């Protein structure tokens, strides 16, 4: 497993946290998603054999929350 933290400045409330968590969790190979509106960060634990950073960034972007 790889753990990676993304900076996602558009996260500003629990609704955003829910949207982002759902969008990333939908990908296969994701074992943990922890989003926070206080820090505007999304921690993702994933299996690099199934998914990669690019796919996670695409999922965030298409949900309306592009990562820096
Ligand atoms: Cu929000």
PDB file of the backbone (N, CA, C, O) and the ligand in Angstrom, with CONECT records:
HET     CU  A 101       1
ATOM      1  N   UNK A   1       0.839  -1.203   0.000  1.00  0.00           N
ATOM      2  CA  UNK A   1       0.000   0.000   0.000  1.00  0.00           C
ATOM      3  C   UNK A   1       0.876   1.256   0.000  1.00  0.00           C
ATOM      4  O   UNK A   1       1.955   1.295   0.591  1.00  0.00           O
ATOM      5  N   UNK A   2       0.377   2.251  -0.671  1.00  0.00           N
ATOM      6  CA  UNK A   2       1.046   3.550  -0.683  1.00  0.00           C
ATOM      7  C   UNK A   2       0.096   4.559  -0.053  1.00  0.00           C
ATOM      8  O   UNK A   2      -1.108   4.528  -0.309  1.00  0.00           O
ATOM      9  N   UNK A   3       0.633   5.447   0.765  1.00  0.00           N
ATOM     10  CA  UNK A   3      -0.176   6.522   1.320  1.00  0.00           C
ATOM     11  C   UNK A   3       0.295   7.831   0.720  1.00  0.00           C
ATOM     12  O   UNK A   3       1.488   8.137   0.695  1.00  0.00           O
ATOM     13  N   UNK A   4      -0.679   8.602   0.233  1.00  0.00           N
ATOM     14  CA  UNK A   4      -0.337   9.867  -0.416  1.00  0.00           C
ATOM     15  C   UNK A   4      -1.346  10.919   0.054  1.00  0.00           C
ATOM     16  O   UNK A   4      -2.541  10.647   0.163  1.00  0.00           O
ATOM     17  N   UNK A   5      -0.842  12.119   0.328  1.00  0.00           N
ATOM     18  CA  UNK A   5      -1.730  13.198   0.747  1.00  0.00           C
ATOM     19  C   UNK A   5      -1.817  14.244  -0.362  1.00  0.00           C
ATOM     20  O   UNK A   5      -0.804  14.703  -0.889  1.00  0.00           O
ATOM     21  N   UNK A   6      -3.053  14.608  -0.702  1.00  0.00           N
ATOM     22  CA  UNK A   6      -3.302  15.591  -1.753  1.00  0.00           C
ATOM     23  C   UNK A   6      -3.811  16.886  -1.126  1.00  0.00           C
ATOM     24  O   UNK A   6      -4.619  16.855  -0.198  1.00  0.00           O
ATOM     25  N   UNK A   7      -3.348  18.000  -1.625  1.00  0.00           N
ATOM     26  CA  UNK A   7      -3.878  19.310  -1.210  1.00  0.00           C
ATOM     27  C   UNK A   7      -5.044  19.667  -2.112  1.00  0.00           C
ATOM     28  O   UNK A   7      -4.894  19.788  -3.328  1.00  0.00           O
ATOM     29  N   UNK A   8      -6.217  19.836  -1.495  1.00  0.00           N
ATOM     30  CA  UNK A   8      -7.430  20.107  -2.276  1.00  0.00           C
ATOM     31  C   UNK A   8      -8.115  21.347  -1.700  1.00  0.00           C
ATOM     32  O   UNK A   8      -8.964  21.238  -0.815  1.00  0.00           O
ATOM     33  N   UNK A   9      -7.747  22.515  -2.200  1.00  0.00           N
ATOM     34  CA  UNK A   9      -8.195  23.777  -1.578  1.00  0.00           C
ATOM     35  C   UNK A   9      -9.695  24.024  -1.624  1.00  0.00           C
ATOM     36  O   UNK A   9     -10.199  24.826  -0.838  1.00  0.00           O
ATOM     37  N   UNK A  10     -10.422  23.369  -2.511  1.00  0.00           N
ATOM     38  CA  UNK A  10     -11.865  23.634  -2.600  1.00  0.00           C
ATOM     39  C   UNK A  10     -12.686  22.951  -1.510  1.00  0.00           C
ATOM     40  O   UNK A  10     -13.880  23.220  -1.378  1.00  0.00           O
ATOM     41  N   UNK A  11     -12.068  22.083  -0.737  1.00  0.00           N
ATOM     42  CA  UNK A  11     -12.820  21.435   0.347  1.00  0.00           C
ATOM     43  C   UNK A  11     -13.051  22.448   1.460  1.00  0.00           C
ATOM     44  O   UNK A  11     -12.098  22.911   2.087  1.00  0.00           O
ATOM     45  N   UNK A  12     -14.320  22.796   1.711  1.00  0.00           N
ATOM     46  CA  UNK A  12     -14.580  23.817   2.727  1.00  0.00           C
ATOM     47  C   UNK A  12     -15.648  23.432   3.741  1.00  0.00           C
ATOM     48  O   UNK A  12     -15.933  24.210   4.652  1.00  0.00           O
ATOM     49  N   UNK A  13     -16.257  22.232   3.605  1.00  0.00           N
ATOM     50  CA  UNK A  13     -17.261  21.826   4.591  1.00  0.00           C
ATOM     51  C   UNK A  13     -17.426  20.306   4.565  1.00  0.00           C
ATOM     52  O   UNK A  13     -16.794  19.612   3.770  1.00  0.00           O
ATOM     53  N   UNK A  14     -18.292  19.805   5.453  1.00  0.00           N
ATOM     54  CA  UNK A  14     -18.506  18.356   5.510  1.00  0.00           C
ATOM     55  C   UNK A  14     -19.109  17.804   4.223  1.00  0.00           C
ATOM     56  O   UNK A  14     -18.864  16.651   3.866  1.00  0.00           O
ATOM     57  N   UNK A  15     -19.900  18.625   3.522  1.00  0.00           N
ATOM     58  CA  UNK A  15     -20.467  18.185   2.247  1.00  0.00           C
ATOM     59  C   UNK A  15     -19.370  17.892   1.242  1.00  0.00           C
ATOM     60  O   UNK A  15     -19.414  16.884   0.537  1.00  0.00           O
ATOM     61  N   UNK A  16     -18.390  18.773   1.178  1.00  0.00           N
ATOM     62  CA  UNK A  16     -17.239  18.568   0.288  1.00  0.00           C
ATOM     63  C   UNK A  16     -16.479  17.306   0.688  1.00  0.00           C
ATOM     64  O   UNK A  16     -16.077  16.512  -0.162  1.00  0.00           O
ATOM     65  N   UNK A  17     -16.292  17.138   1.988  1.00  0.00           N
ATOM     66  CA  UNK A  17     -15.571  15.958   2.483  1.00  0.00           C
ATOM     67  C   UNK A  17     -16.274  14.694   2.004  1.00  0.00           C
ATOM     68  O   UNK A  17     -15.635  13.741   1.558  1.00  0.00           O
ATOM     69  N   UNK A  18     -17.600  14.703   2.105  1.00  0.00           N
ATOM     70  CA  UNK A  18     -18.383  13.536   1.683  1.00  0.00           C
ATOM     71  C   UNK A  18     -18.241  13.295   0.174  1.00  0.00           C
ATOM     72  O   UNK A  18     -18.024  12.164  -0.261  1.00  0.00           O
ATOM     73  N   UNK A  19     -18.365  14.355  -0.608  1.00  0.00           N
ATOM     74  CA  UNK A  19     -18.264  14.233  -2.069  1.00  0.00           C
ATOM     75  C   UNK A  19     -16.902  13.680  -2.486  1.00  0.00           C
ATOM     76  O   UNK A  19     -16.803  12.769  -3.308  1.00  0.00           O
ATOM     77  N   UNK A  20     -15.863  14.255  -1.900  1.00  0.00           N
ATOM     78  CA  UNK A  20     -14.494  13.844  -2.250  1.00  0.00           C
ATOM     79  C   UNK A  20     -14.242  12.395  -1.830  1.00  0.00           C
ATOM     80  O   UNK A  20     -13.663  11.608  -2.579  1.00  0.00           O
ATOM     81  N   UNK A  21     -14.684  12.062  -0.628  1.00  0.00           N
ATOM     82  CA  UNK A  21     -14.471  10.703  -0.121  1.00  0.00           C
ATOM     83  C   UNK A  21     -15.179   9.685  -1.007  1.00  0.00           C
ATOM     84  O   UNK A  21     -14.619   8.638  -1.332  1.00  0.00           O
ATOM     85  N   UNK A  22     -16.413   9.996  -1.394  1.00  0.00           N
ATOM     86  CA  UNK A  22     -17.171   9.091  -2.260  1.00  0.00           C
ATOM     87  C   UNK A  22     -16.485   8.935  -3.615  1.00  0.00           C
ATOM     88  O   UNK A  22     -16.348   7.821  -4.121  1.00  0.00           O
ATOM     89  N   UNK A  23     -16.056  10.048  -4.198  1.00  0.00           N
ATOM     90  CA  UNK A  23     -15.450  10.026  -5.533  1.00  0.00           C
ATOM     91  C   UNK A  23     -14.176   9.179  -5.561  1.00  0.00           C
ATOM     92  O   UNK A  23     -13.950   8.421  -6.504  1.00  0.00           O
ATOM     93  N   UNK A  24     -13.355   9.311  -4.532  1.00  0.00           N
ATOM     94  CA  UNK A  24     -12.089   8.569  -4.519  1.00  0.00           C
ATOM     95  C   UNK A  24     -12.325   7.106  -4.141  1.00  0.00           C
ATOM     96  O   UNK A  24     -11.695   6.206  -4.697  1.00  0.00           O
ATOM     97  N   UNK A  25     -13.232   6.876  -3.195  1.00  0.00           N
ATOM     98  CA  UNK A  25     -13.509   5.500  -2.742  1.00  0.00           C
ATOM     99  C   UNK A  25     -14.060   4.617  -3.852  1.00  0.00           C
ATOM    100  O   UNK A  25     -13.919   3.395  -3.813  1.00  0.00           O
ATOM    101  N   UNK A  26     -14.692   5.249  -4.848  1.00  0.00           N
ATOM    102  CA  UNK A  26     -15.289   4.508  -5.957  1.00  0.00           C
ATOM    103  C   UNK A  26     -14.239   3.805  -6.820  1.00  0.00           C
ATOM    104  O   UNK A  26     -14.542   2.801  -7.465  1.00  0.00           O
ATOM    105  N   UNK A  27     -13.023   4.317  -6.835  1.00  0.00           N
ATOM    106  CA  UNK A  27     -11.956   3.696  -7.627  1.00  0.00           C
ATOM    107  C   UNK A  27     -11.583   2.352  -7.004  1.00  0.00           C
ATOM    108  O   UNK A  27     -11.673   2.176  -5.789  1.00  0.00           O
ATOM    109  N   UNK A  28     -11.164   1.409  -7.842  1.00  0.00           N
ATOM    110  CA  UNK A  28     -10.702   0.143  -7.272  1.00  0.00           C
ATOM    111  C   UNK A  28      -9.268   0.325  -6.774  1.00  0.00           C
ATOM    112  O   UNK A  28      -8.502   1.121  -7.318  1.00  0.00           O
ATOM    113  N   UNK A  29      -8.924  -0.422  -5.739  1.00  0.00           N
ATOM    114  CA  UNK A  29      -7.571  -0.361  -5.200  1.00  0.00           C
ATOM    115  C   UNK A  29      -7.378   0.657  -4.102  1.00  0.00           C
ATOM    116  O   UNK A  29      -6.262   0.853  -3.619  1.00  0.00           O
ATOM    117  N   UNK A  30      -8.472   1.317  -3.696  1.00  0.00           N
ATOM    118  CA  UNK A  30      -8.387   2.313  -2.624  1.00  0.00           C
ATOM    119  C   UNK A  30      -8.727   1.632  -1.304  1.00  0.00           C
ATOM    120  O   UNK A  30      -9.786   1.017  -1.184  1.00  0.00           O
ATOM    121  N   UNK A  31      -7.858   1.730  -0.325  1.00  0.00           N
ATOM    122  CA  UNK A  31      -8.173   1.087   0.958  1.00  0.00           C
ATOM    123  C   UNK A  31      -8.564   2.085   2.038  1.00  0.00           C
ATOM    124  O   UNK A  31      -9.214   1.714   3.015  1.00  0.00           O
ATOM    125  N   UNK A  32      -8.176   3.351   1.874  1.00  0.00           N
ATOM    126  CA  UNK A  32      -8.562   4.343   2.889  1.00  0.00           C
ATOM    127  C   UNK A  32      -8.582   5.739   2.279  1.00  0.00           C
ATOM    128  O   UNK A  32      -7.700   6.100   1.500  1.00  0.00           O
ATOM    129  N   UNK A  33      -9.597   6.521   2.642  1.00  0.00           N
ATOM    130  CA  UNK A  33      -9.660   7.925   2.232  1.00  0.00           C
ATOM    131  C   UNK A  33     -10.003   8.739   3.476  1.00  0.00           C
ATOM    132  O   UNK A  33     -11.016   8.484   4.127  1.00  0.00           O
ATOM    133  N   UNK A  34      -9.173   9.703   3.801  1.00  0.00           N
ATOM    134  CA  UNK A  34      -9.458  10.591   4.924  1.00  0.00           C
ATOM    135  C   UNK A  34      -9.353  12.033   4.437  1.00  0.00           C
ATOM    136  O   UNK A  34      -8.259  12.544   4.195  1.00  0.00           O
ATOM    137  N   UNK A  35     -10.503  12.674   4.299  1.00  0.00           N
ATOM    138  CA  UNK A  35     -10.518  14.062   3.847  1.00  0.00           C
ATOM    139  C   UNK A  35     -10.848  14.958   5.040  1.00  0.00           C
ATOM    140  O   UNK A  35     -11.589  14.562   5.940  1.00  0.00           O
ATOM    141  N   UNK A  36     -10.291  16.165   5.036  1.00  0.00           N
ATOM    142  CA  UNK A  36     -10.553  17.111   6.124  1.00  0.00           C
ATOM    143  C   UNK A  36     -10.753  18.508   5.560  1.00  0.00           C
ATOM    144  O   UNK A  36      -9.960  18.974   4.741  1.00  0.00           O
ATOM    145  N   UNK A  37     -11.824  19.179   6.003  1.00  0.00           N
ATOM    146  CA  UNK A  37     -11.998  20.553   5.533  1.00  0.00           C
ATOM    147  C   UNK A  37     -11.182  21.540   6.356  1.00  0.00           C
ATOM    148  O   UNK A  37     -10.944  22.667   5.922  1.00  0.00           O
ATOM    149  N   UNK A  38     -10.749  21.117   7.548  1.00  0.00           N
ATOM    150  CA  UNK A  38      -9.879  22.005   8.332  1.00  0.00           C
ATOM    151  C   UNK A  38      -8.513  22.164   7.646  1.00  0.00           C
ATOM    152  O   UNK A  38      -7.980  23.270   7.553  1.00  0.00           O
ATOM    153  N   UNK A  39      -7.968  21.058   7.178  1.00  0.00           N
ATOM    154  CA  UNK A  39      -6.630  21.109   6.570  1.00  0.00           C
ATOM    155  C   UNK A  39      -6.689  21.205   5.047  1.00  0.00           C
ATOM    156  O   UNK A  39      -5.684  21.503   4.402  1.00  0.00           O
ATOM    157  N   UNK A  40      -7.872  20.952   4.472  1.00  0.00           N
ATOM    158  CA  UNK A  40      -8.047  20.912   3.020  1.00  0.00           C
ATOM    159  C   UNK A  40      -7.104  19.892   2.380  1.00  0.00           C
ATOM    160  O   UNK A  40      -6.545  20.116   1.307  1.00  0.00           O
ATOM    161  N   UNK A  41      -6.952  18.782   3.069  1.00  0.00           N
ATOM    162  CA  UNK A  41      -6.104  17.701   2.563  1.00  0.00           C
ATOM    163  C   UNK A  41      -6.900  16.410   2.486  1.00  0.00           C
ATOM    164  O   UNK A  41      -7.845  16.187   3.242  1.00  0.00           O
ATOM    165  N   UNK A  42      -6.485  15.565   1.545  1.00  0.00           N
ATOM    166  CA  UNK A  42      -7.104  14.255   1.389  1.00  0.00           C
ATOM    167  C   UNK A  42      -5.999  13.210   1.440  1.00  0.00           C
ATOM    168  O   UNK A  42      -5.121  13.164   0.579  1.00  0.00           O
ATOM    169  N   UNK A  43      -6.065  12.374   2.466  1.00  0.00           N
ATOM    170  CA  UNK A  43      -5.096  11.294   2.587  1.00  0.00           C
ATOM    171  C   UNK A  43      -5.705  10.050   1.941  1.00  0.00           C
ATOM    172  O   UNK A  43      -6.835   9.671   2.246  1.00  0.00           O
ATOM    173  N   UNK A  44      -4.951   9.429   1.056  1.00  0.00           N
ATOM    174  CA  UNK A  44      -5.443   8.250   0.354  1.00  0.00           C
ATOM    175  C   UNK A  44      -4.436   7.122   0.497  1.00  0.00           C
ATOM    176  O   UNK A  44      -3.246   7.295   0.234  1.00  0.00           O
ATOM    177  N   UNK A  45      -4.931   5.962   0.918  1.00  0.00           N
ATOM    178  CA  UNK A  45      -4.097   4.764   0.971  1.00  0.00           C
ATOM    179  C   UNK A  45      -4.553   3.869  -0.164  1.00  0.00           C
ATOM    180  O   UNK A  45      -5.739   3.555  -0.269  1.00  0.00           O
ATOM    181  N   UNK A  46      -3.625   3.456  -1.015  1.00  0.00           N
ATOM    182  CA  UNK A  46      -4.031   2.697  -2.200  1.00  0.00           C
ATOM    183  C   UNK A  46      -3.027   1.626  -2.590  1.00  0.00           C
ATOM    184  O   UNK A  46      -1.857   1.671  -2.209  1.00  0.00           O
ATOM    185  N   UNK A  47      -3.515   0.667  -3.355  1.00  0.00           N
ATOM    186  CA  UNK A  47      -2.693  -0.418  -3.874  1.00  0.00           C
ATOM    187  C   UNK A  47      -2.172   0.005  -5.251  1.00  0.00           C
ATOM    188  O   UNK A  47      -2.958   0.144  -6.188  1.00  0.00           O
ATOM    189  N   UNK A  48      -0.873   0.209  -5.383  1.00  0.00           N
ATOM    190  CA  UNK A  48      -0.317   0.712  -6.649  1.00  0.00           C
ATOM    191  C   UNK A  48      -0.476  -0.268  -7.815  1.00  0.00           C
ATOM    192  O   UNK A  48      -0.274   0.113  -8.968  1.00  0.00           O
ATOM    193  N   UNK A  49      -0.835  -1.521  -7.533  1.00  0.00           N
ATOM    194  CA  UNK A  49      -1.083  -2.478  -8.618  1.00  0.00           C
ATOM    195  C   UNK A  49      -2.435  -2.209  -9.293  1.00  0.00           C
ATOM    196  O   UNK A  49      -2.653  -2.624 -10.431  1.00  0.00           O
ATOM    197  N   UNK A  50      -3.340  -1.516  -8.592  1.00  0.00           N
ATOM    198  CA  UNK A  50      -4.691  -1.301  -9.119  1.00  0.00           C
ATOM    199  C   UNK A  50      -4.972   0.128  -9.540  1.00  0.00           C
ATOM    200  O   UNK A  50      -5.776   0.365 -10.442  1.00  0.00           O
ATOM    201  N   UNK A  51      -4.321   1.077  -8.899  1.00  0.00           N
ATOM    202  CA  UNK A  51      -4.669   2.478  -9.131  1.00  0.00           C
ATOM    203  C   UNK A  51      -3.396   3.305  -8.933  1.00  0.00           C
ATOM    204  O   UNK A  51      -2.457   2.862  -8.272  1.00  0.00           O
ATOM    205  N   UNK A  52      -3.376   4.492  -9.504  1.00  0.00           N
ATOM    206  CA  UNK A  52      -2.191   5.326  -9.322  1.00  0.00           C
ATOM    207  C   UNK A  52      -2.593   6.770  -9.026  1.00  0.00           C
ATOM    208  O   UNK A  52      -3.772   7.124  -9.044  1.00  0.00           O
ATOM    209  N   UNK A  53      -1.593   7.579  -8.758  1.00  0.00           N
ATOM    210  CA  UNK A  53      -1.840   8.965  -8.378  1.00  0.00           C
ATOM    211  C   UNK A  53      -2.604   9.727  -9.465  1.00  0.00           C
ATOM    212  O   UNK A  53      -3.465  10.554  -9.163  1.00  0.00           O
ATOM    213  N   UNK A  54      -2.285   9.444 -10.724  1.00  0.00           N
ATOM    214  CA  UNK A  54      -2.965  10.125 -11.829  1.00  0.00           C
ATOM    215  C   UNK A  54      -4.463   9.844 -11.820  1.00  0.00           C
ATOM    216  O   UNK A  54      -5.272  10.752 -12.013  1.00  0.00           O
ATOM    217  N   UNK A  55      -4.832   8.582 -11.596  1.00  0.00           N
ATOM    218  CA  UNK A  55      -6.261   8.225 -11.576  1.00  0.00           C
ATOM    219  C   UNK A  55      -6.967   8.882 -10.391  1.00  0.00           C
ATOM    220  O   UNK A  55      -8.117   9.307 -10.503  1.00  0.00           O
ATOM    221  N   UNK A  56      -6.286   8.960  -9.281  1.00  0.00           N
ATOM    222  CA  UNK A  56      -6.882   9.613  -8.096  1.00  0.00           C
ATOM    223  C   UNK A  56      -7.087  11.100  -8.383  1.00  0.00           C
ATOM    224  O   UNK A  56      -8.125  11.667  -8.042  1.00  0.00           O
ATOM    225  N   UNK A  57      -6.106  11.717  -9.003  1.00  0.00           N
ATOM    226  CA  UNK A  57      -6.228  13.140  -9.358  1.00  0.00           C
ATOM    227  C   UNK A  57      -7.375  13.368 -10.346  1.00  0.00           C
ATOM    228  O   UNK A  57      -8.101  14.357 -10.247  1.00  0.00           O
ATOM    229  N   UNK A  58      -7.531  12.449 -11.294  1.00  0.00           N
ATOM    230  CA  UNK A  58      -8.636  12.564 -12.261  1.00  0.00           C
ATOM    231  C   UNK A  58      -9.982  12.454 -11.561  1.00  0.00           C
ATOM    232  O   UNK A  58     -10.917  13.190 -11.880  1.00  0.00           O
ATOM    233  N   UNK A  59     -10.080  11.530 -10.603  1.00  0.00           N
ATOM    234  CA  UNK A  59     -11.350  11.360  -9.865  1.00  0.00           C
ATOM    235  C   UNK A  59     -11.666  12.624  -9.068  1.00  0.00           C
ATOM    236  O   UNK A  59     -12.814  13.068  -9.023  1.00  0.00           O
ATOM    237  N   UNK A  60     -10.647  13.195  -8.446  1.00  0.00           N
ATOM    238  CA  UNK A  60     -10.858  14.438  -7.683  1.00  0.00           C
ATOM    239  C   UNK A  60     -11.310  15.569  -8.610  1.00  0.00           C
ATOM    240  O   UNK A  60     -12.245  16.308  -8.305  1.00  0.00           O
ATOM    241  N   UNK A  61     -10.634  15.680  -9.729  1.00  0.00           N
ATOM    242  CA  UNK A  61     -10.939  16.745 -10.673  1.00  0.00           C
ATOM    243  C   UNK A  61     -12.350  16.609 -11.231  1.00  0.00           C
ATOM    244  O   UNK A  61     -13.079  17.597 -11.323  1.00  0.00           O
ATOM    245  N   UNK A  62     -12.737  15.403 -11.600  1.00  0.00           N
ATOM    246  CA  UNK A  62     -14.070  15.244 -12.193  1.00  0.00           C
ATOM    247  C   UNK A  62     -15.181  15.404 -11.153  1.00  0.00           C
ATOM    248  O   UNK A  62     -16.334  15.643 -11.510  1.00  0.00           O
ATOM    249  N   UNK A  63     -14.837  15.274  -9.869  1.00  0.00           N
ATOM    250  CA  UNK A  63     -15.823  15.550  -8.808  1.00  0.00           C
ATOM    251  C   UNK A  63     -15.908  17.052  -8.517  1.00  0.00           C
ATOM    252  O   UNK A  63     -16.761  17.495  -7.748  1.00  0.00           O
ATOM    253  N   UNK A  64     -15.019  17.827  -9.138  1.00  0.00           N
ATOM    254  CA  UNK A  64     -15.039  19.289  -8.928  1.00  0.00           C
ATOM    255  C   UNK A  64     -14.043  19.770  -7.883  1.00  0.00           C
ATOM    256  O   UNK A  64     -14.102  20.914  -7.432  1.00  0.00           O
ATOM    257  N   UNK A  65     -13.127  18.883  -7.504  1.00  0.00           N
ATOM    258  CA  UNK A  65     -12.152  19.220  -6.463  1.00  0.00           C
ATOM    259  C   UNK A  65     -10.733  18.911  -6.912  1.00  0.00           C
ATOM    260  O   UNK A  65     -10.118  17.972  -6.405  1.00  0.00           O
ATOM    261  N   UNK A  66     -10.205  19.679  -7.849  1.00  0.00           N
ATOM    262  CA  UNK A  66      -8.851  19.410  -8.324  1.00  0.00           C
ATOM    263  C   UNK A  66      -7.818  19.573  -7.218  1.00  0.00           C
ATOM    264  O   UNK A  66      -7.904  20.481  -6.393  1.00  0.00           O
ATOM    265  N   UNK A  67      -6.835  18.670  -7.221  1.00  0.00           N
ATOM    266  CA  UNK A  67      -5.748  18.731  -6.246  1.00  0.00           C
ATOM    267  C   UNK A  67      -4.630  19.607  -6.791  1.00  0.00           C
ATOM    268  O   UNK A  67      -4.414  19.680  -8.001  1.00  0.00           O
ATOM    269  N   UNK A  68      -3.922  20.270  -5.883  1.00  0.00           N
ATOM    270  CA  UNK A  68      -2.767  21.077  -6.294  1.00  0.00           C
ATOM    271  C   UNK A  68      -1.607  20.154  -6.713  1.00  0.00           C
ATOM    272  O   UNK A  68      -0.540  20.637  -7.093  1.00  0.00           O
TER     273      UNK A  68
HETATM  274 CU    CU A 101     -18.381  22.190   1.026  1.00  0.00          CU
END
